[in-house]
Amino acid sequence: MPNLSFLKPVLAEVLQARHPSRSLTLLQHLGGIGLVPLAILDSSIIPTFGSLDLLTAWLAAGTPHLWWYYALMSTVGAVIGAFLTYRLGKKMGTDWIEKKIGAKRLKQVGGAIEQWHFGAIFVSTIAPPPFPTAWFLLVAGAFNFSRNRFLSAVLLGRSSRYTLLTLVAAHYGRHFLRYLRHPLHYLLISIIITASLAAGVYLFTGKRRASLQPAPASR
């Protein structure tokens, strides 16, 4: 099974206070446009502690018929932010990244990308916080991962994530938001989703490799 031990240093982050700051309140008033800069920040190395998910869900719950618009704005900002982080990793290299996250975590994230390729980037972008998505975006750039495959994985992962999030928020409204704002509930959802996605990619890549292996020659 996949090694998810690199999640340990960031699990505690989601248990911090999740009350909206003044900046988040301002972005709420901006509506869908406010999601773009927050999504760019969310895909950077600066932690946002799930603020993008909360704001996206809050807007979709308040205006259900515009769920698709909020999903689109979050996706656009997330793809832009992911590409900027990818370029940062490509420019700064593995030595700089190692100083930021440590040699052990760099090896774990790099190993996941080398083993799962597209699947590693996809899981990192669809998985909710506290999954360290920025680490995967940085390392992908430093490892010269294909730009087109990288952007495809990010687009598929982020669009799937925010489409699902806004649809659920638009349908269940404030009840979903109250559940999402509770740190322990949010952490539980994150762990379940992340573990399920990682296991799914692990099984898929394992079966795919098995199918690509040449059959033993008959004697």
Backbone as CSV, one residue per row, in Angstrom:
resi,resn,N_x,N_y,N_z,CA_x,CA_y,CA_z,C_x,C_y,C_z
1,MET,0.837,-1.202,0.000,0.000,0.000,0.000,0.877,1.259,0.000
2,PRO,0.352,2.407,-0.498,1.143,3.619,-0.570,1.519,4.142,0.804
3,ASN,2.707,4.760,0.887,3.199,5.319,2.134,2.713,6.760,2.275
4,LEU,1.882,7.018,3.277,1.332,8.352,3.489,1.940,9.019,4.717
5,SER,3.136,8.579,5.118,3.728,9.125,6.331,4.099,10.595,6.195
6,PHE,4.231,11.099,4.957,4.575,12.503,4.787,3.434,13.428,5.189
7,LEU,2.237,12.862,5.483,1.118,13.666,5.925,1.232,14.092,7.389
8,LYS,2.020,13.377,8.173,2.069,13.611,9.610,2.403,15.047,9.989
9,PRO,3.411,15.695,9.359,3.768,17.050,9.797,2.679,18.089,9.561
10,VAL,1.705,17.796,8.676,0.712,18.810,8.336,-0.671,18.489,8.874
11,LEU,-0.853,17.342,9.500,-2.172,16.983,10.011,-2.654,17.961,11.081
12,ALA,-1.734,18.473,11.895,-2.119,19.364,12.992,-2.628,20.712,12.496
13,GLU,-2.264,21.084,11.271,-2.654,22.399,10.765,-4.169,22.568,10.702
14,VAL,-4.851,21.529,10.288,-6.285,21.629,10.093,-7.046,21.757,11.400
15,LEU,-6.377,21.454,12.535,-7.004,21.556,13.837,-6.911,22.970,14.413
16,GLN,-6.240,23.864,13.714,-6.157,25.239,14.171,-7.488,25.941,13.961
17,ALA,-7.635,27.114,14.538,-8.889,27.879,14.408,-9.175,28.151,12.943
18,ARG,-10.453,27.930,12.541,-10.823,28.067,11.138,-11.827,29.195,10.946
19,HIS,-11.854,30.157,11.854,-12.761,31.293,11.701,-12.246,32.210,10.603
20,PRO,-13.146,32.752,9.782,-12.697,33.584,8.665,-11.997,34.846,9.131
21,SER,-10.892,35.191,8.489,-10.166,36.412,8.777,-10.814,37.571,8.026
22,ARG,-10.278,38.786,8.242,-10.811,39.943,7.520,-10.590,39.800,6.022
23,SER,-9.428,39.238,5.649,-9.136,39.058,4.219,-10.129,38.098,3.584
24,LEU,-10.456,37.001,4.306,-11.405,36.035,3.774,-12.796,36.640,3.672
25,THR,-13.162,37.477,4.646,-14.462,38.147,4.605,-14.547,39.065,3.389
26,LEU,-13.460,39.754,3.074,-13.427,40.615,1.894,-13.599,39.798,0.624
27,LEU,-12.935,38.657,0.544,-13.050,37.802,-0.630,-14.471,37.268,-0.785
28,GLN,-15.161,37.052,0.334,-16.551,36.612,0.271,-17.411,37.650,-0.440
29,HIS,-17.162,38.926,-0.142,-17.939,39.995,-0.766,-17.622,40.127,-2.258
30,LEU,-16.433,39.718,-2.664,-16.068,39.789,-4.079,-16.728,38.687,-4.902
31,GLY,-17.228,37.645,-4.232,-17.888,36.553,-4.934,-16.912,35.660,-5.679
32,GLY,-17.320,35.188,-6.851,-16.512,34.245,-7.611,-15.152,34.790,-7.998
33,ILE,-15.065,36.101,-8.269,-13.785,36.705,-8.636,-12.789,36.570,-7.483
34,GLY,-13.275,36.653,-6.263,-12.399,36.536,-5.108,-11.799,35.156,-4.935
35,LEU,-12.391,34.162,-5.580,-11.862,32.806,-5.477,-10.545,32.653,-6.235
36,VAL,-10.362,33.423,-7.290,-9.169,33.256,-8.131,-7.877,33.555,-7.371
37,PRO,-7.733,34.745,-6.744,-6.479,34.986,-6.014,-6.285,34.039,-4.834
38,LEU,-7.370,33.666,-4.164,-7.249,32.729,-3.044,-6.825,31.354,-3.547
39,ALA,-7.332,30.939,-4.706,-6.957,29.644,-5.279,-5.495,29.645,-5.722
40,ILE,-5.018,30.762,-6.245,-3.604,30.875,-6.612,-2.736,30.721,-5.369
41,LEU,-3.128,31.396,-4.294,-2.395,31.303,-3.033,-2.464,29.892,-2.462
42,ASP,-3.613,29.252,-2.607,-3.815,27.914,-2.062,-2.903,26.882,-2.715
43,SER,-2.512,27.131,-3.958,-1.628,26.203,-4.670,-0.159,26.569,-4.512
44,SER,0.124,27.545,-3.664,1.504,27.948,-3.422,2.017,27.272,-2.153
45,ILE,3.230,27.645,-1.737,3.806,27.064,-0.529,3.305,27.768,0.733
46,ILE,2.440,28.775,0.572,1.852,29.477,1.719,0.578,28.750,2.122
47,PRO,0.463,28.234,3.344,-0.718,27.471,3.748,-1.952,28.358,3.904
48,THR,-3.097,27.848,3.471,-4.366,28.572,3.627,-5.337,27.824,4.536
49,PHE,-4.946,26.640,5.000,-5.715,25.878,5.989,-7.164,25.613,5.556
50,GLY,-7.366,25.303,4.275,-8.702,24.946,3.804,-9.624,26.119,3.548
51,SER,-9.096,27.355,3.561,-9.949,28.530,3.366,-10.626,28.535,2.003
52,LEU,-9.919,28.051,0.975,-10.503,28.028,-0.365,-11.707,27.097,-0.418
53,ASP,-11.591,25.931,0.190,-12.719,25.004,0.210,-13.925,25.623,0.916
54,LEU,-13.671,26.269,2.066,-14.753,26.878,2.829,-15.433,28.001,2.050
55,LEU,-14.640,28.860,1.421,-15.215,29.980,0.677,-15.970,29.498,-0.547
56,THR,-15.408,28.538,-1.263,-16.078,27.996,-2.450,-17.418,27.356,-2.065
57,ALA,-17.409,26.560,-1.002,-18.644,25.917,-0.543,-19.640,26.944,-0.038
58,TRP,-19.171,27.964,0.659,-20.053,29.006,1.211,-20.774,29.745,0.091
59,LEU,-20.039,30.099,-0.961,-20.651,30.805,-2.087,-21.646,29.919,-2.827
60,ALA,-21.297,28.645,-3.022,-22.198,27.726,-3.719,-23.461,27.477,-2.912
61,ALA,-23.331,27.417,-1.596,-24.508,27.208,-0.740,-25.419,28.433,-0.751
62,GLY,-24.819,29.624,-0.848,-25.610,30.851,-0.851,-26.291,31.121,-2.174
63,THR,-25.670,30.697,-3.265,-26.246,30.900,-4.605,-26.143,29.582,-5.366
64,PRO,-27.033,28.626,-5.076,-26.901,27.266,-5.625,-26.864,27.195,-7.150
65,HIS,-27.620,28.082,-7.838,-27.676,27.973,-9.295,-26.373,28.410,-9.965
66,LEU,-25.434,29.013,-9.189,-24.140,29.430,-9.737,-23.005,28.508,-9.287
67,TRP,-23.340,27.297,-8.865,-22.318,26.370,-8.379,-21.221,26.156,-9.416
68,TRP,-21.611,26.062,-10.692,-20.650,25.799,-11.759,-19.669,26.961,-11.921
69,TYR,-20.156,28.189,-11.690,-19.308,29.379,-11.808,-18.244,29.392,-10.713
70,TYR,-18.640,29.072,-9.492,-17.681,29.048,-8.384,-16.667,27.910,-8.563
71,ALA,-17.121,26.777,-9.068,-16.198,25.667,-9.347,-15.192,26.079,-10.415
72,LEU,-15.662,26.788,-11.432,-14.794,27.235,-12.522,-13.749,28.226,-12.020
73,MET,-14.178,29.209,-11.226,-13.248,30.224,-10.727,-12.171,29.612,-9.827
74,SER,-12.573,28.686,-8.963,-11.600,28.021,-8.092,-10.620,27.190,-8.914
75,THR,-11.130,26.537,-9.948,-10.271,25.711,-10.800,-9.276,26.562,-11.577
76,VAL,-9.744,27.674,-12.134,-8.861,28.567,-12.901,-7.719,29.075,-12.022
77,GLY,-8.066,29.577,-10.845,-7.036,30.075,-9.942,-6.081,28.985,-9.491
78,ALA,-6.628,27.790,-9.239,-5.794,26.678,-8.772,-4.802,26.230,-9.836
79,VAL,-5.231,26.194,-11.087,-4.329,25.787,-12.179,-3.220,26.821,-12.364
80,ILE,-3.581,28.108,-12.289,-2.565,29.159,-12.400,-1.554,29.042,-11.258
81,GLY,-2.071,28.890,-10.032,-1.187,28.771,-8.878,-0.301,27.544,-8.943
82,ALA,-0.867,26.431,-9.406,-0.091,25.186,-9.513,1.040,25.337,-10.520
83,PHE,0.767,26.006,-11.631,1.805,26.186,-12.641,2.917,27.099,-12.129
84,LEU,2.547,28.142,-11.369,3.559,29.029,-10.792,4.444,28.275,-9.800
85,THR,3.830,27.398,-8.997,4.597,26.603,-8.036,5.482,25.597,-8.760
86,TYR,4.968,25.014,-9.828,5.739,24.095,-10.668,6.970,24.805,-11.237
87,ARG,6.766,26.022,-11.731,7.883,26.801,-12.287,8.889,27.167,-11.193
88,LEU,8.385,27.438,-9.990,9.282,27.743,-8.880,10.165,26.541,-8.558
89,GLY,9.553,25.361,-8.503,10.325,24.153,-8.242,11.342,23.878,-9.332
90,LYS,10.968,24.146,-10.561,11.876,23.928,-11.700,13.070,24.880,-11.636
91,LYS,12.810,26.111,-11.207,13.859,27.126,-11.142,14.790,26.912,-9.947
92,MET,14.205,26.606,-8.780,14.995,26.522,-7.550,15.709,25.189,-7.387
93,GLY,15.121,24.103,-7.893,15.785,22.803,-7.842,15.580,22.047,-6.541
94,THR,16.085,20.828,-6.505,15.846,19.929,-5.375,16.582,20.366,-4.105
95,ASP,17.742,20.994,-4.245,18.483,21.417,-3.050,17.682,22.428,-2.238
96,TRP,17.069,23.375,-2.917,16.252,24.384,-2.245,15.018,23.748,-1.610
97,ILE,14.387,22.830,-2.342,13.197,22.162,-1.818,13.547,21.323,-0.600
98,GLU,14.707,20.675,-0.643,15.141,19.857,0.494,15.294,20.696,1.754
99,LYS,15.765,21.925,1.614,15.895,22.815,2.768,14.518,23.188,3.326
100,LYS,13.496,23.202,2.465,12.155,23.589,2.891,11.400,22.444,3.552
101,ILE,11.489,21.246,2.997,10.660,20.142,3.496,11.471,18.991,4.078
102,GLY,12.779,19.020,3.915,13.624,17.966,4.457,13.916,16.876,3.436
103,ALA,15.046,16.215,3.619,15.484,15.196,2.668,14.538,13.999,2.634
104,LYS,14.019,13.601,3.803,13.152,12.431,3.873,11.857,12.656,3.110
105,ARG,11.243,13.814,3.327,9.969,14.091,2.646,10.183,14.303,1.153
106,LEU,11.312,14.908,0.788,11.624,15.077,-0.630,11.745,13.722,-1.303
107,LYS,12.382,12.789,-0.634,12.531,11.439,-1.180,11.179,10.748,-1.298
108,GLN,10.299,10.915,-0.306,8.985,10.285,-0.327,8.115,10.845,-1.452
109,VAL,8.087,12.178,-1.554,7.266,12.813,-2.597,7.836,12.504,-3.978
110,GLY,9.158,12.610,-4.113,9.783,12.290,-5.396,9.565,10.852,-5.798
111,GLY,9.628,9.934,-4.818,9.380,8.528,-5.113,7.962,8.282,-5.572
112,ALA,7.002,8.992,-4.955,5.594,8.843,-5.358,5.384,9.330,-6.787
113,ILE,6.036,10.443,-7.149,5.902,10.976,-8.516,6.554,10.043,-9.520
114,GLU,7.711,9.513,-9.186,8.391,8.604,-10.104,7.637,7.288,-10.266
115,GLN,6.915,6.880,-9.227,6.187,5.615,-9.288,4.807,5.765,-9.914
116,TRP,4.095,6.822,-9.539,2.709,6.984,-9.993,2.557,7.940,-11.166
117,HIS,3.568,8.816,-11.379,3.549,9.772,-12.492,2.298,10.657,-12.453
118,PHE,1.471,10.567,-13.468,0.249,11.368,-13.581,-0.636,11.188,-12.353
119,GLY,-0.740,9.951,-11.873,-1.611,9.654,-10.738,-1.209,10.380,-9.477
120,ALA,0.099,10.577,-9.257,0.565,11.268,-8.058,0.123,12.727,-8.064
121,ILE,0.242,13.380,-9.213,-0.180,14.774,-9.317,-1.697,14.873,-9.194
122,PHE,-2.406,13.947,-9.811,-3.869,13.963,-9.755,-4.363,13.824,-8.320
123,VAL,-3.829,12.846,-7.585,-4.254,12.636,-6.200,-3.925,13.858,-5.347
124,SER,-2.758,14.445,-5.549,-2.359,15.593,-4.734,-3.250,16.809,-4.965
125,THR,-3.848,16.924,-6.145,-4.676,18.093,-6.440,-6.154,17.876,-6.154
126,ILE,-6.585,16.643,-6.083,-7.986,16.396,-5.761,-8.181,16.157,-4.272
127,ALA,-7.120,15.722,-3.588,-7.208,15.447,-2.154,-7.349,16.755,-1.376
128,PRO,-8.215,16.793,-0.365,-8.403,18.017,0.428,-7.290,18.202,1.439
129,PRO,-7.188,19.411,2.037,-6.229,19.619,3.117,-6.488,18.624,4.248
130,PRO,-5.455,18.177,4.958,-4.105,18.746,5.013,-3.101,18.088,4.079
131,PHE,-3.548,17.490,2.975,-2.608,16.877,2.040,-1.640,17.951,1.525
132,PRO,-0.328,17.694,1.568,0.667,18.712,1.178,0.809,18.846,-0.333
133,THR,-0.210,19.375,-0.972,-0.229,19.478,-2.429,0.961,20.260,-2.973
134,ALA,1.307,21.366,-2.313,2.392,22.221,-2.815,3.711,21.460,-2.928
135,TRP,3.938,20.500,-2.044,5.180,19.716,-2.122,5.251,18.978,-3.444
136,PHE,4.117,18.381,-3.863,4.083,17.627,-5.115,4.253,18.558,-6.313
137,LEU,3.665,19.750,-6.247,3.794,20.694,-7.349,5.236,21.168,-7.494
138,LEU,5.889,21.449,-6.368,7.287,21.880,-6.384,8.207,20.785,-6.921
139,VAL,8.048,19.586,-6.368,8.931,18.477,-6.747,8.720,18.095,-8.205
140,ALA,7.488,18.171,-8.691,7.228,17.869,-10.100,8.035,18.794,-11.001
141,GLY,8.120,20.077,-10.632,8.919,21.011,-11.410,10.398,20.707,-11.315
142,ALA,10.869,20.426,-10.102,12.292,20.137,-9.904,12.721,18.862,-10.615
143,PHE,11.798,17.896,-10.733,12.089,16.619,-11.395,11.835,16.670,-12.901
144,ASN,11.545,17.870,-13.425,11.286,18.047,-14.861,10.156,17.160,-15.362
145,PHE,9.102,17.037,-14.545,7.918,16.297,-14.964,7.300,17.008,-16.165
146,SER,6.798,16.256,-17.122,6.230,16.821,-18.342,5.217,17.934,-18.032
147,ARG,5.432,19.110,-18.600,4.545,20.246,-18.340,3.108,19.959,-18.770
148,ASN,2.938,19.377,-19.948,1.590,19.114,-20.437,0.864,18.081,-19.582
149,ARG,1.565,17.031,-19.181,0.956,16.019,-18.316,0.665,16.600,-16.941
150,PHE,1.551,17.469,-16.475,1.343,18.126,-15.189,0.066,18.968,-15.216
151,LEU,-0.063,19.817,-16.224,-1.241,20.676,-16.313,-2.519,19.865,-16.509
152,SER,-2.429,18.772,-17.249,-3.603,17.912,-17.447,-4.054,17.288,-16.127
153,ALA,-3.073,16.819,-15.339,-3.391,16.200,-14.053,-3.988,17.220,-13.091
154,VAL,-3.404,18.424,-13.064,-3.907,19.481,-12.182,-5.321,19.890,-12.583
155,LEU,-5.540,20.083,-13.880,-6.861,20.490,-14.361,-7.917,19.437,-14.035
156,LEU,-7.590,18.169,-14.262,-8.539,17.099,-13.972,-8.806,16.998,-12.470
157,GLY,-7.746,17.073,-11.670,-7.909,16.944,-10.227,-8.665,18.098,-9.613
158,ARG,-8.266,19.315,-9.923,-8.912,20.487,-9.331,-10.357,20.654,-9.806
159,SER,-10.605,20.439,-11.090,-11.976,20.585,-11.593,-12.895,19.542,-10.971
160,SER,-12.403,18.325,-10.805,-13.209,17.278,-10.170,-13.495,17.632,-8.712
161,ARG,-12.482,18.121,-8.037,-12.621,18.465,-6.617,-13.640,19.573,-6.393
162,TYR,-13.512,20.661,-7.149,-14.394,21.804,-6.911,-15.779,21.614,-7.511
163,THR,-15.879,20.809,-8.536,-17.213,20.474,-9.047,-17.994,19.677,-8.014
164,LEU,-17.344,18.675,-7.433,-17.997,17.865,-6.403,-18.318,18.704,-5.172
165,LEU,-17.381,19.542,-4.754,-17.575,20.364,-3.565,-18.753,21.324,-3.726
166,THR,-18.824,22.011,-4.865,-19.899,22.979,-5.072,-21.248,22.304,-5.270
167,LEU,-21.270,21.150,-5.913,-22.527,20.429,-6.076,-23.093,20.002,-4.726
168,VAL,-22.243,19.468,-3.867,-22.696,19.047,-2.534,-23.144,20.250,-1.715
169,ALA,-22.363,21.343,-1.761,-22.713,22.545,-1.008,-24.016,23.156,-1.510
170,ALA,-24.216,23.168,-2.836,-25.442,23.721,-3.401,-26.656,22.887,-3.015
171,HIS,-26.460,21.589,-2.868,-27.581,20.693,-2.548,-27.917,20.701,-1.059
172,TYR,-26.870,20.630,-0.211,-27.104,20.506,1.225,-27.005,21.840,1.973
173,GLY,-26.469,22.869,1.330,-26.479,24.200,1.895,-25.760,24.334,3.221
174,ARG,-26.393,25.053,4.147,-25.764,25.404,5.421,-25.427,24.178,6.264
175,HIS,-26.189,23.106,6.130,-25.900,21.900,6.913,-24.502,21.371,6.570
176,PHE,-24.180,21.383,5.293,-22.863,20.926,4.860,-21.771,21.862,5.355
177,LEU,-22.031,23.173,5.338,-21.045,24.138,5.779,-20.736,23.990,7.273
178,ARG,-21.781,23.765,8.076,-21.562,23.586,9.513,-20.713,22.347,9.771
179,TYR,-20.938,21.305,9.008,-20.137,20.092,9.161,-18.700,20.324,8.707
180,LEU,-18.549,21.063,7.609,-17.225,21.291,7.028,-16.367,22.183,7.916
181,ARG,-16.990,23.106,8.644,-16.242,24.051,9.459,-15.702,23.426,10.738
182,HIS,-16.230,22.277,11.142,-15.746,21.641,12.356,-14.400,20.980,12.066
183,PRO,-13.323,21.348,12.773,-11.987,20.833,12.449,-11.890,19.315,12.436
184,LEU,-12.475,18.642,13.426,-12.367,17.186,13.485,-13.149,16.519,12.359
185,HIS,-14.316,17.074,12.026,-15.094,16.541,10.905,-14.318,16.719,9.601
186,TYR,-13.728,17.898,9.418,-12.965,18.192,8.205,-11.762,17.264,8.089
187,LEU,-11.093,17.047,9.215,-9.928,16.165,9.220,-10.321,14.741,8.858
188,LEU,-11.448,14.272,9.401,-11.912,12.916,9.117,-12.232,12.754,7.632
189,ILE,-12.942,13.729,7.070,-13.270,13.687,5.646,-11.988,13.667,4.813
190,SER,-11.023,14.501,5.171,-9.776,14.595,4.425,-9.018,13.274,4.423
191,ILE,-8.923,12.650,5.603,-8.184,11.392,5.704,-8.859,10.293,4.878
192,ILE,-10.177,10.200,4.976,-10.910,9.164,4.244,-10.754,9.343,2.735
193,ILE,-10.956,10.580,2.261,-10.861,10.850,0.823,-9.446,10.620,0.311
194,THR,-8.459,11.145,1.037,-7.065,11.013,0.606,-6.629,9.555,0.562
195,ALA,-6.955,8.792,1.615,-6.576,7.380,1.667,-7.264,6.601,0.546
196,SER,-8.526,6.912,0.274,-9.263,6.218,-0.783,-8.654,6.504,-2.155
197,LEU,-8.333,7.769,-2.394,-7.738,8.143,-3.681,-6.376,7.489,-3.872
198,ALA,-5.550,7.537,-2.820,-4.216,6.943,-2.915,-4.305,5.449,-3.162
199,ALA,-5.225,4.786,-2.462,-5.395,3.348,-2.648,-5.887,3.033,-4.056
200,GLY,-6.816,3.870,-4.573,-7.321,3.658,-5.922,-6.239,3.787,-6.976
201,VAL,-5.418,4.836,-6.857,-4.319,5.016,-7.809,-3.303,3.893,-7.678
202,TYR,-3.032,3.474,-6.452,-2.078,2.388,-6.206,-2.538,1.105,-6.894
203,LEU,-3.826,0.784,-6.746,-4.362,-0.434,-7.358,-4.386,-0.316,-8.876
204,PHE,-4.758,0.871,-9.374,-4.839,1.067,-10.816,-3.468,0.951,-11.476
205,THR,-2.472,1.639,-10.885,-1.132,1.591,-11.474,-0.532,0.196,-11.367
206,GLY,-0.859,-0.522,-10.277,-0.341,-1.880,-10.126,-0.898,-2.806,-11.194
207,LYS,-2.212,-2.713,-11.448,-2.825,-3.547,-12.481,-2.324,-3.172,-13.873
208,ARG,-2.117,-1.859,-14.077,-1.653,-1.407,-15.396,-0.245,-1.916,-15.676
209,ARG,0.602,-1.880,-14.670,1.962,-2.380,-14.856,1.968,-3.870,-15.105
210,ALA,1.079,-4.570,-14.397,1.004,-6.016,-14.581,0.573,-6.359,-16.005
211,SER,-0.352,-5.555,-16.546,-0.828,-5.822,-17.905,0.225,-5.497,-18.959
212,LEU,1.150,-4.556,-18.611,2.179,-4.164,-19.569,3.398,-5.073,-19.543
213,GLN,3.511,-5.881,-18.494,4.650,-6.783,-18.401,4.518,-7.899,-19.434
214,PRO,5.589,-8.229,-20.121,5.511,-9.279,-21.150,5.232,-10.633,-20.523
215,ALA,4.424,-11.428,-21.204,4.089,-12.757,-20.708,5.314,-13.659,-20.816
216,PRO,5.493,-14.565,-19.871,6.662,-15.471,-19.929,6.615,-16.339,-21.175
217,ALA,7.760,-16.520,-21.780,7.827,-17.300,-23.012,7.522,-18.764,-22.737
218,SER,6.709,-19.332,-23.592,6.359,-20.745,-23.420,7.460,-21.631,-23.967
219,ARG,7.662,-22.720,-23.317,8.709,-23.662,-23.736,8.106,-24.841,-24.500
